[in-house]
């Protein structure tokens, strides 16, 4: 029977590298972080499947390729300060913490935020800070960020998040006119009021709920 490290290596090779994510730092981070530690016991056996999985509070953890793709296009580098909106189970924050200097993650559901905090603590990933709250406000006191990743889709790129980017920083976020069907947008801050925007294709994420996102899950 294959152990978890072998399953992680196969996941990275088959689901991530072969689909075009060749950033060595991202691949190494995903080989290191135990995805099974970030899902409920009932679905741990499926942790390395090529699909999203249900987690607590009725939410989901994204498929491994999407996590890798978003970190890759966000250009996360050693020494960076990174913000994640929609921490979920904490998996993407954990992967980014193996690359970046510091990761700040916000989760709307207090239950998920508490579980994510416990999971990264148990793994001794000490450069992650997780809190519960409305992620659409960002984390002003920790800004500016070299990268911001939103793991939920909103109707537009919030101006407040754009303003929390460092010059040269990247915001990656699903954006769409209806919840559940979005385009993955990469926005790079070139100057104080100058941004470059790139459409990376169709995606489907849970809705980003908050003051600068959707008003409710309904």
Order of alpha helices (4+ residues) and beta strands (2+ residues): alpha-alpha-beta-beta-alpha-beta-alpha-beta-alpha-beta-beta-alpha-beta-beta-beta
